[in-house]
Amino acid sequence: MSTPATDAGDGRVDGDTTLAALSHASALFASFLGPILFLILADDDDELVTQNAKNSLNFQIVVFAALMLAAVLSFVFVGLLLFPIIAVVDLVLVLLATVKANDGQVYSYPFTPDIV
């Protein structure tokens, strides 16, 4: 079962830490669908899951835009170099976000605007 985070004044938010972590980890397997699913499944009063799912969805939108840009740039061979870089950055940041969310923190990805 999941353990609720405690509000100890150290950046933690009350909520289901397991679902919050899964909202990030699911993006590795189901890009947009994972975070959307957890955003829908989150209770109305579970701020931890809601904020983490929104942040994960926002980041996946940015990753999708970067992949589309890399696809366009692949015609001049620059995009071929960008694909693995985008994949590694996505993997590392999603894993970091998963660990932080499992610790009860709301993780905000760097350079990611609030779209949702």
N, CA, C and O atoms as CSV, one atom per row, in Angstrom:
chain,resi,resn,atom,element,x,y,z
A,1,MET,N,N,0.843,-1.184,0.000
A,1,MET,CA,C,0.000,0.000,0.000
A,1,MET,C,C,0.883,1.241,0.000
A,1,MET,O,O,2.092,1.166,0.220
A,2,SER,N,N,0.270,2.347,-0.245
A,2,SER,CA,C,1.007,3.594,-0.291
A,2,SER,C,C,0.978,4.279,1.066
A,2,SER,O,O,0.091,4.053,1.889
A,3,THR,N,N,1.963,5.109,1.262
A,3,THR,CA,C,2.032,5.837,2.515
A,3,THR,C,C,1.822,7.309,2.234
A,3,THR,O,O,2.443,7.859,1.324
A,4,PRO,N,N,0.955,7.959,3.000
A,4,PRO,CA,C,0.753,9.385,2.778
A,4,PRO,C,C,1.954,10.171,3.261
A,4,PRO,O,O,2.581,9.819,4.260
A,5,ALA,N,N,2.265,11.219,2.559
A,5,ALA,CA,C,3.369,12.078,2.959
A,5,ALA,C,C,2.938,12.955,4.120
A,5,ALA,O,O,1.755,13.259,4.273
A,6,THR,N,N,3.881,13.352,4.921
A,6,THR,CA,C,3.585,14.235,6.046
A,6,THR,C,C,3.968,15.654,5.676
A,6,THR,O,O,4.915,15.877,4.922
A,7,ASP,N,N,3.234,16.605,6.207
A,7,ASP,CA,C,3.521,18.006,5.948
A,7,ASP,C,C,4.437,18.509,7.057
A,7,ASP,O,O,3.972,19.030,8.071
A,8,ALA,N,N,5.743,18.349,6.854
A,8,ALA,CA,C,6.713,18.708,7.877
A,8,ALA,C,C,7.386,20.047,7.592
A,8,ALA,O,O,8.350,20.411,8.265
A,9,GLY,N,N,6.891,20.774,6.610
A,9,GLY,CA,C,7.476,22.060,6.288
A,9,GLY,C,C,8.737,21.955,5.445
A,9,GLY,O,O,9.427,22.955,5.251
A,10,ASP,N,N,9.051,20.776,4.944
A,10,ASP,CA,C,10.262,20.596,4.147
A,10,ASP,C,C,9.951,20.375,2.668
A,10,ASP,O,O,10.703,19.698,1.968
A,11,GLY,N,N,8.852,20.942,2.198
A,11,GLY,CA,C,8.484,20.821,0.800
A,11,GLY,C,C,7.610,19.627,0.495
A,11,GLY,O,O,7.287,19.379,-0.667
A,12,ARG,N,N,7.228,18.899,1.491
A,12,ARG,CA,C,6.383,17.728,1.278
A,12,ARG,C,C,4.921,18.140,1.308
A,12,ARG,O,O,4.544,19.113,1.960
A,13,VAL,N,N,4.108,17.380,0.587
A,13,VAL,CA,C,2.682,17.656,0.492
A,13,VAL,C,C,1.939,16.394,0.878
A,13,VAL,O,O,2.377,15.287,0.563
A,14,ASP,N,N,0.810,16.558,1.563
A,14,ASP,CA,C,0.006,15.396,1.912
A,14,ASP,C,C,-0.562,14.758,0.664
A,14,ASP,O,O,-1.048,15.450,-0.231
A,15,GLY,N,N,-0.501,13.435,0.604
A,15,GLY,CA,C,-1.076,12.729,-0.526
A,15,GLY,C,C,-0.511,11.337,-0.669
A,15,GLY,O,O,0.321,10.904,0.130
A,16,ASP,N,N,-0.962,10.645,-1.682
A,16,ASP,CA,C,-0.567,9.271,-1.959
A,16,ASP,C,C,0.759,9.285,-2.717
A,16,ASP,O,O,0.792,9.610,-3.904
A,17,THR,N,N,1.837,8.940,-2.046
A,17,THR,CA,C,3.156,9.019,-2.659
A,17,THR,C,C,3.346,7.986,-3.766
A,17,THR,O,O,4.070,8.241,-4.728
A,18,THR,N,N,2.712,6.833,-3.642
A,18,THR,CA,C,2.858,5.807,-4.671
A,18,THR,C,C,2.232,6.265,-5.984
A,18,THR,O,O,2.848,6.139,-7.042
A,19,LEU,N,N,1.019,6.793,-5.923
A,19,LEU,CA,C,0.375,7.280,-7.141
A,19,LEU,C,C,1.120,8.478,-7.724
A,19,LEU,O,O,1.195,8.636,-8.943
A,20,ALA,N,N,1.665,9.311,-6.861
A,20,ALA,CA,C,2.428,10.466,-7.338
A,20,ALA,C,C,3.672,10.001,-8.092
A,20,ALA,O,O,3.996,10.542,-9.149
A,21,ALA,N,N,4.366,9.004,-7.556
A,21,ALA,CA,C,5.552,8.476,-8.223
A,21,ALA,C,C,5.177,7.775,-9.529
A,21,ALA,O,O,5.877,7.912,-10.533
A,22,LEU,N,N,4.090,7.036,-9.516
A,22,LEU,CA,C,3.656,6.339,-10.728
A,22,LEU,C,C,3.197,7.302,-11.816
A,22,LEU,O,O,3.268,6.980,-13.002
A,23,SER,N,N,2.728,8.475,-11.421
A,23,SER,CA,C,2.317,9.459,-12.438
A,23,SER,C,C,3.516,9.904,-13.269
A,23,SER,O,O,3.363,10.253,-14.440
A,24,HIS,N,N,4.692,9.895,-12.679
A,24,HIS,CA,C,5.905,10.219,-13.434
A,24,HIS,C,C,6.422,8.994,-14.173
A,24,HIS,O,O,6.729,9.074,-15.362
A,25,ALA,N,N,6.521,7.863,-13.485
A,25,ALA,CA,C,7.095,6.655,-14.081
A,25,ALA,C,C,6.264,6.152,-15.258
A,25,ALA,O,O,6.811,5.579,-16.200
A,26,SER,N,N,4.970,6.358,-15.214
A,26,SER,CA,C,4.109,5.887,-16.301
A,26,SER,C,C,4.410,6.596,-17.615
A,26,SER,O,O,4.092,6.082,-18.687
A,27,ALA,N,N,5.014,7.760,-17.537
A,27,ALA,CA,C,5.355,8.498,-18.757
A,27,ALA,C,C,6.429,7.782,-19.569
A,27,ALA,O,O,6.540,8.008,-20.774
A,28,LEU,N,N,7.211,6.932,-18.936
A,28,LEU,CA,C,8.226,6.180,-19.671
A,28,LEU,C,C,7.607,5.148,-20.603
A,28,LEU,O,O,8.193,4.790,-21.624
A,29,PHE,N,N,6.426,4.675,-20.246
A,29,PHE,CA,C,5.784,3.617,-21.020
A,29,PHE,C,C,4.611,4.114,-21.856
A,29,PHE,O,O,4.304,3.543,-22.902
A,30,ALA,N,N,3.958,5.172,-21.399
A,30,ALA,CA,C,2.757,5.660,-22.089
A,30,ALA,C,C,2.757,7.182,-22.117
A,30,ALA,O,O,1.844,7.814,-21.586
A,31,SER,N,N,3.744,7.753,-22.713
A,31,SER,CA,C,4.023,9.174,-22.771
A,31,SER,C,C,2.946,10.091,-22.178
A,31,SER,O,O,3.076,10.526,-21.034
A,32,PHE,N,N,1.894,10.389,-22.932
A,32,PHE,CA,C,0.844,11.281,-22.444
A,32,PHE,C,C,-0.201,10.545,-21.620
A,32,PHE,O,O,-0.730,11.082,-20.646
A,33,LEU,N,N,-0.489,9.335,-22.010
A,33,LEU,CA,C,-1.603,8.608,-21.406
A,33,LEU,C,C,-1.401,8.308,-19.924
A,33,LEU,O,O,-2.357,8.353,-19.150
A,34,GLY,N,N,-0.183,8.008,-19.524
A,34,GLY,CA,C,0.089,7.713,-18.119
A,34,GLY,C,C,-0.253,8.874,-17.193
A,34,GLY,O,O,-1.069,8.716,-16.286
A,35,PRO,N,N,0.361,10.043,-17.407
A,35,PRO,CA,C,0.032,11.179,-16.551
A,35,PRO,C,C,-1.431,11.603,-16.614
A,35,PRO,O,O,-2.001,12.019,-15.605
A,36,ILE,N,N,-2.049,11.498,-17.811
A,36,ILE,CA,C,-3.470,11.841,-17.922
A,36,ILE,C,C,-4.313,10.885,-17.094
A,36,ILE,O,O,-5.251,11.306,-16.417
A,37,LEU,N,N,-3.983,9.603,-17.144
A,37,LEU,CA,C,-4.716,8.604,-16.366
A,37,LEU,C,C,-4.632,8.896,-14.871
A,37,LEU,O,O,-5.641,8.833,-14.169
A,38,PHE,N,N,-3.435,9.215,-14.382
A,38,PHE,CA,C,-3.292,9.500,-12.955
A,38,PHE,C,C,-3.913,10.838,-12.575
A,38,PHE,O,O,-4.347,11.018,-11.437
A,39,LEU,N,N,-3.961,11.768,-13.507
A,39,LEU,CA,C,-4.646,13.034,-13.250
A,39,LEU,C,C,-6.140,12.808,-13.091
A,39,LEU,O,O,-6.787,13.448,-12.263
A,40,ILE,N,N,-6.685,11.898,-13.884
A,40,ILE,CA,C,-8.112,11.570,-13.789
A,40,ILE,C,C,-8.400,10.750,-12.532
A,40,ILE,O,O,-9.419,10.957,-11.873
A,41,LEU,N,N,-7.504,9.820,-12.203
A,41,LEU,CA,C,-7.723,8.936,-11.059
A,41,LEU,C,C,-7.490,9.604,-9.705
A,41,LEU,O,O,-7.956,9.103,-8.682
A,42,ALA,N,N,-6.781,10.718,-9.688
A,42,ALA,CA,C,-6.455,11.382,-8.427
A,42,ALA,C,C,-7.716,11.892,-7.746
A,42,ALA,O,O,-8.617,12.426,-8.392
A,43,ASP,N,N,-7.761,11.719,-6.438
A,43,ASP,CA,C,-8.864,12.293,-5.664
A,43,ASP,C,C,-8.795,13.808,-5.754
A,43,ASP,O,O,-7.728,14.384,-5.967
A,44,ASP,N,N,-9.952,14.446,-5.587
A,44,ASP,CA,C,-9.995,15.906,-5.668
A,44,ASP,C,C,-9.151,16.567,-4.590
A,44,ASP,O,O,-8.623,17.659,-4.801
A,45,ASP,N,N,-9.019,15.923,-3.443
A,45,ASP,CA,C,-8.265,16.516,-2.341
A,45,ASP,C,C,-6.827,16.007,-2.265
A,45,ASP,O,O,-6.125,16.335,-1.309
A,46,ASP,N,N,-6.365,15.220,-3.232
A,46,ASP,CA,C,-5.000,14.698,-3.228
A,46,ASP,C,C,-4.108,15.613,-4.067
A,46,ASP,O,O,-3.895,15.380,-5.257
A,47,GLU,N,N,-3.599,16.650,-3.424
A,47,GLU,CA,C,-2.799,17.667,-4.098
A,47,GLU,C,C,-1.470,17.109,-4.614
A,47,GLU,O,O,-0.985,17.550,-5.656
A,48,LEU,N,N,-0.883,16.159,-3.910
A,48,LEU,CA,C,0.403,15.589,-4.308
A,48,LEU,C,C,0.294,14.891,-5.665
A,48,LEU,O,O,1.105,15.142,-6.556
A,49,VAL,N,N,-0.681,14.036,-5.825
A,49,VAL,CA,C,-0.852,13.307,-7.085
A,49,VAL,C,C,-1.252,14.267,-8.202
A,49,VAL,O,O,-0.738,14.165,-9.317
A,50,THR,N,N,-2.151,15.185,-7.919
A,50,THR,CA,C,-2.614,16.119,-8.940
A,50,THR,C,C,-1.471,16.974,-9.471
A,50,THR,O,O,-1.308,17.097,-10.685
A,51,GLN,N,N,-0.684,17.564,-8.590
A,51,GLN,CA,C,0.410,18.436,-9.020
A,51,GLN,C,C,1.497,17.657,-9.750
A,51,GLN,O,O,2.024,18.131,-10.757
A,52,ASN,N,N,1.840,16.466,-9.256
A,52,ASN,CA,C,2.863,15.668,-9.921
A,52,ASN,C,C,2.392,15.186,-11.290
A,52,ASN,O,O,3.181,15.158,-12.235
A,53,ALA,N,N,1.125,14.807,-11.413
A,53,ALA,CA,C,0.601,14.367,-12.708
A,53,ALA,C,C,0.576,15.525,-13.697
A,53,ALA,O,O,0.896,15.336,-14.871
A,54,LYS,N,N,0.203,16.719,-13.246
A,54,LYS,CA,C,0.208,17.891,-14.124
A,54,LYS,C,C,1.624,18.228,-14.580
A,54,LYS,O,O,1.846,18.520,-15.755
A,55,ASN,N,N,2.580,18.188,-13.655
A,55,ASN,CA,C,3.963,18.481,-14.009
A,55,ASN,C,C,4.512,17.448,-14.985
A,55,ASN,O,O,5.245,17.792,-15.912
A,56,SER,N,N,4.160,16.190,-14.779
A,56,SER,CA,C,4.602,15.133,-15.682
A,56,SER,C,C,3.995,15.316,-17.071
A,56,SER,O,O,4.687,15.155,-18.077
A,57,LEU,N,N,2.729,15.646,-17.130
A,57,LEU,CA,C,2.064,15.865,-18.414
A,57,LEU,C,C,2.662,17.064,-19.142
A,57,LEU,O,O,2.882,17.006,-20.351
A,58,ASN,N,N,2.927,18.146,-18.421
A,58,ASN,CA,C,3.552,19.321,-19.024
A,58,ASN,C,C,4.915,18.970,-19.616
A,58,ASN,O,O,5.256,19.410,-20.714
A,59,PHE,N,N,5.690,18.175,-18.880
A,59,PHE,CA,C,7.014,17.797,-19.371
A,59,PHE,C,C,6.913,16.907,-20.603
A,59,PHE,O,O,7.704,17.051,-21.535
A,60,GLN,N,N,5.960,15.998,-20.617
A,60,GLN,CA,C,5.809,15.122,-21.780
A,60,GLN,C,C,5.368,15.897,-23.017
A,60,GLN,O,O,5.716,15.525,-24.138
A,61,ILE,N,N,4.608,16.967,-22.822
A,61,ILE,CA,C,4.243,17.832,-23.944
A,61,ILE,C,C,5.491,18.517,-24.504
A,61,ILE,O,O,5.653,18.623,-25.720
A,62,VAL,N,N,6.370,18.981,-23.612
A,62,VAL,CA,C,7.620,19.609,-24.046
A,62,VAL,C,C,8.515,18.592,-24.756
A,62,VAL,O,O,9.134,18.917,-25.769
A,63,VAL,N,N,8.588,17.379,-24.242
A,63,VAL,CA,C,9.396,16.334,-24.881
A,63,VAL,C,C,8.841,16.020,-26.267
A,63,VAL,O,O,9.605,15.853,-27.218
A,64,PHE,N,N,7.518,15.940,-26.387
A,64,PHE,CA,C,6.904,15.683,-27.684
A,64,PHE,C,C,7.246,16.793,-28.675
A,64,PHE,O,O,7.560,16.516,-29.833
A,65,ALA,N,N,7.188,18.039,-28.231
A,65,ALA,CA,C,7.532,19.167,-29.102
A,65,ALA,C,C,9.002,19.095,-29.513
A,65,ALA,O,O,9.340,19.376,-30.663
A,66,ALA,N,N,9.867,18.722,-28.583
A,66,ALA,CA,C,11.293,18.589,-28.907
A,66,ALA,C,C,11.525,17.459,-29.905
A,66,ALA,O,O,12.364,17.583,-30.797
A,67,LEU,N,N,10.792,16.365,-29.761
A,67,LEU,CA,C,10.922,15.263,-30.720
A,67,LEU,C,C,10.434,15.667,-32.111
A,67,LEU,O,O,11.018,15.274,-33.120
A,68,MET,N,N,9.364,16.452,-32.154
A,68,MET,CA,C,8.875,16.921,-33.453
A,68,MET,C,C,9.889,17.865,-34.113
A,68,MET,O,O,10.098,17.817,-35.325
A,69,LEU,N,N,10.504,18.713,-33.307
A,69,LEU,CA,C,11.543,19.600,-33.830
A,69,LEU,C,C,12.739,18.792,-34.324
A,69,LEU,O,O,13.303,19.098,-35.374
A,70,ALA,N,N,13.126,17.772,-33.580
A,70,ALA,CA,C,14.229,16.909,-33.998
A,70,ALA,C,C,13.888,16.162,-35.282
A,70,ALA,O,O,14.755,15.938,-36.127
A,71,ALA,N,N,12.615,15.777,-35.425
A,71,ALA,CA,C,12.194,15.097,-36.663
A,71,ALA,C,C,12.330,16.019,-37.867
A,71,ALA,O,O,12.774,15.599,-38.935
A,72,VAL,N,N,11.949,17.272,-37.687
A,72,VAL,CA,C,12.081,18.234,-38.782
A,72,VAL,C,C,13.560,18.473,-39.078
A,72,VAL,O,O,13.954,18.554,-40.241
A,73,LEU,N,N,14.372,18.586,-38.040
A,73,LEU,CA,C,15.798,18.843,-38.232
A,73,LEU,C,C,16.563,17.612,-38.708
A,73,LEU,O,O,17.726,17.723,-39.096
A,74,SER,N,N,15.938,16.459,-38.686
A,74,SER,CA,C,16.639,15.253,-39.150
A,74,SER,C,C,16.871,15.298,-40.656
A,74,SER,O,O,17.712,14.565,-41.177
A,75,PHE,N,N,16.132,16.152,-41.355
A,75,PHE,CA,C,16.365,16.308,-42.786
A,75,PHE,C,C,17.716,16.964,-43.062
A,75,PHE,O,O,18.263,16.810,-44.154
A,76,VAL,N,N,18.251,17.682,-42.101
A,76,VAL,CA,C,19.593,18.254,-42.235
A,76,VAL,C,C,20.568,17.559,-41.285
A,76,VAL,O,O,21.645,18.078,-40.992
A,77,PHE,N,N,20.177,16.390,-40.814
A,77,PHE,CA,C,20.996,15.484,-39.998
A,77,PHE,C,C,21.299,15.992,-38.591
A,77,PHE,O,O,21.952,15.286,-37.823
A,78,VAL,N,N,20.856,17.171,-38.236
A,78,VAL,CA,C,21.045,17.664,-36.878
A,78,VAL,C,C,20.112,16.926,-35.929
A,78,VAL,O,O,20.482,16.621,-34.795
A,79,GLY,N,N,18.909,16.644,-36.394
A,79,GLY,CA,C,17.917,15.954,-35.578
A,79,GLY,C,C,18.336,14.554,-35.188
A,79,GLY,O,O,17.929,14.053,-34.140
A,80,LEU,N,N,19.144,13.916,-36.018
A,80,LEU,CA,C,19.611,12.568,-35.689
A,80,LEU,C,C,20.461,12.568,-34.423
A,80,LEU,O,O,20.499,11.577,-33.695
A,81,LEU,N,N,21.134,13.673,-34.167
A,81,LEU,CA,C,21.912,13.804,-32.930
A,81,LEU,C,C,21.018,14.157,-31.741
A,81,LEU,O,O,21.328,13.831,-30.596
A,82,LEU,N,N,19.911,14.826,-32.034
A,82,LEU,CA,C,19.023,15.268,-30.958
A,82,LEU,C,C,18.175,14.144,-30.370
A,82,LEU,O,O,17.863,14.172,-29.180
A,83,PHE,N,N,17.797,13.153,-31.181
A,83,PHE,CA,C,16.937,12.070,-30.692
A,83,PHE,C,C,17.510,11.364,-29.464
A,83,PHE,O,O,16.800,11.239,-28.466
A,84,PRO,N,N,18.766,10.896,-29.491
A,84,PRO,CA,C,19.280,10.223,-28.280
A,84,PRO,C,C,19.460,11.169,-27.102
A,84,PRO,O,O,19.312,10.758,-25.951
A,85,ILE,N,N,19.775,12.417,-27.372
A,85,ILE,CA,C,19.933,13.387,-26.277
A,85,ILE,C,C,18.591,13.616,-25.592
A,85,ILE,O,O,18.513,13.637,-24.364
A,86,ILE,N,N,17.544,13.787,-26.375
A,86,ILE,CA,C,16.200,13.981,-25.812
A,86,ILE,C,C,15.775,12.757,-25.007
A,86,ILE,O,O,15.194,12.888,-23.930
A,87,ALA,N,N,16.065,11.567,-25.533
A,87,ALA,CA,C,15.684,10.330,-24.842
A,87,ALA,C,C,16.393,10.197,-23.500
A,87,ALA,O,O,15.769,9.812,-22.511
A,88,VAL,N,N,17.678,10.507,-23.451
A,88,VAL,CA,C,18.433,10.383,-22.201
A,88,VAL,C,C,17.962,11.427,-21.186
A,88,VAL,O,O,17.796,11.116,-20.006
A,89,VAL,N,N,17.751,12.653,-21.638
A,89,VAL,CA,C,17.268,13.706,-20.729
A,89,VAL,C,C,15.892,13.335,-20.183
A,89,VAL,O,O,15.627,13.518,-18.995
A,90,ASP,N,N,15.020,12.817,-21.040
A,90,ASP,CA,C,13.696,12.386,-20.605
A,90,ASP,C,C,13.805,11.293,-19.549
A,90,ASP,O,O,13.154,11.371,-18.507
A,91,LEU,N,N,14.612,10.288,-19.805
A,91,LEU,CA,C,14.772,9.172,-18.872
A,91,LEU,C,C,15.310,9.634,-17.522
A,91,LEU,O,O,14.771,9.267,-16.478
A,92,VAL,N,N,16.362,10.429,-17.539
A,92,VAL,CA,C,16.983,10.880,-16.290
A,92,VAL,C,C,16.033,11.748,-15.482
A,92,VAL,O,O,15.896,11.553,-14.274
A,93,LEU,N,N,15.377,12.701,-16.126
A,93,LEU,CA,C,14.484,13.596,-15.385
A,93,LEU,C,C,13.236,12.879,-14.875
A,93,LEU,O,O,12.753,13.186,-13.785
A,94,VAL,N,N,12.711,11.933,-15.642
A,94,VAL,CA,C,11.538,11.184,-15.178
A,94,VAL,C,C,11.908,10.308,-13.977
A,94,VAL,O,O,11.133,10.205,-13.027
A,95,LEU,N,N,13.082,9.682,-14.014
A,95,LEU,CA,C,13.512,8.869,-12.868
A,95,LEU,C,C,13.744,9.737,-11.630
A,95,LEU,O,O,13.381,9.348,-10.520
A,96,LEU,N,N,14.339,10.894,-11.818
A,96,LEU,CA,C,14.545,11.826,-10.696
A,96,LEU,C,C,13.211,12.287,-10.122
A,96,LEU,O,O,13.037,12.346,-8.905
A,97,ALA,N,N,12.275,12.612,-11.005
A,97,ALA,CA,C,10.944,13.049,-10.565
A,97,ALA,C,C,10.215,11.934,-9.829
A,97,ALA,O,O,9.513,12.192,-8.850
A,98,THR,N,N,10.374,10.698,-10.289
A,98,THR,CA,C,9.733,9.555,-9.636
A,98,THR,C,C,10.238,9.395,-8.211
A,98,THR,O,O,9.450,9.161,-7.294
A,99,VAL,N,N,11.535,9.518,-8.020
A,99,VAL,CA,C,12.116,9.388,-6.680
A,99,VAL,C,C,11.642,10.520,-5.775
A,99,VAL,O,O,11.275,10.287,-4.623
A,100,LYS,N,N,11.651,11.743,-6.297
A,100,LYS,CA,C,11.203,12.897,-5.493
A,100,LYS,C,C,9.729,12.770,-5.117
A,100,LYS,O,O,9.352,13.057,-3.981
A,101,ALA,N,N,8.894,12.344,-6.064
A,101,ALA,CA,C,7.459,12.200,-5.793
A,101,ALA,C,C,7.215,11.082,-4.787
A,101,ALA,O,O,6.315,11.188,-3.954
A,102,ASN,N,N,8.000,10.021,-4.853
A,102,ASN,CA,C,7.866,8.934,-3.890
A,102,ASN,C,C,8.264,9.382,-2.490
A,102,ASN,O,O,7.845,8.790,-1.495
A,103,ASP,N,N,9.072,10.427,-2.424
A,103,ASP,CA,C,9.477,10.996,-1.141
A,103,ASP,C,C,8.456,12.012,-0.631
A,103,ASP,O,O,8.622,12.572,0.453
A,104,GLY,N,N,7.398,12.250,-1.414
A,104,GLY,CA,C,6.338,13.153,-0.974
A,104,GLY,C,C,6.504,14.579,-1.429
A,104,GLY,O,O,5.845,15.474,-0.899
A,105,GLN,N,N,7.369,14.817,-2.402
A,105,GLN,CA,C,7.598,16.165,-2.897
A,105,GLN,C,C,6.932,16.354,-4.247
A,105,GLN,O,O,6.769,15.405,-5.014
A,106,VAL,N,N,6.551,17.588,-4.527
A,106,VAL,CA,C,6.041,17.929,-5.856
A,106,VAL,C,C,7.246,18.334,-6.687
A,106,VAL,O,O,7.915,19.322,-6.384
A,107,TYR,N,N,7.523,17.563,-7.744
A,107,TYR,CA,C,8.690,17.830,-8.580
A,107,TYR,C,C,8.287,18.653,-9.793
A,107,TYR,O,O,7.363,18.294,-10.523
A,108,SER,N,N,8.989,19.759,-9.998
A,108,SER,CA,C,8.786,20.599,-11.177
A,108,SER,C,C,9.982,20.421,-12.099
A,108,SER,O,O,11.123,20.653,-11.698
A,109,TYR,N,N,9.721,20.013,-13.325
A,109,TYR,CA,C,10.789,19.799,-14.287
A,109,TYR,C,C,11.405,21.131,-14.687
A,109,TYR,O,O,10.697,22.134,-14.778
A,110,PRO,N,N,12.728,21.158,-14.930
A,110,PRO,CA,C,13.353,22.410,-15.333
A,110,PRO,C,C,12.930,22.825,-16.747
A,110,PRO,O,O,12.728,21.980,-17.619
A,111,PHE,N,N,12.801,24.126,-16.955
A,111,PHE,CA,C,12.477,24.711,-18.254
A,111,PHE,C,C,11.161,24.190,-18.832
A,111,PHE,O,O,11.023,24.056,-20.048
A,112,THR,N,N,10.211,23.901,-17.972
A,112,THR,CA,C,8.920,23.382,-18.413
A,112,THR,C,C,7.820,24.355,-18.002
A,112,THR,O,O,7.618,24.593,-16.811
A,113,PRO,N,N,7.113,24.915,-18.968
A,113,PRO,CA,C,6.037,25.857,-18.637
A,113,PRO,C,C,4.793,25.116,-18.138
A,113,PRO,O,O,4.633,23.922,-18.389
A,114,ASP,N,N,3.928,25.824,-17.440
A,114,ASP,CA,C,2.665,25.256,-16.990
A,114,ASP,C,C,1.669,25.345,-18.136
A,114,ASP,O,O,1.102,26.405,-18.400
A,115,ILE,N,N,1.463,24.223,-18.811
A,115,ILE,CA,C,0.555,24.169,-19.944
A,115,ILE,C,C,-0.817,23.677,-19.488
A,115,ILE,O,O,-1.847,24.212,-19.898
A,116,VAL,N,N,-0.817,22.665,-18.648
A,116,VAL,CA,C,-2.062,22.069,-18.151
A,116,VAL,C,C,-2.399,22.667,-16.801
A,116,VAL,O,O,-3.411,22.305,-16.201
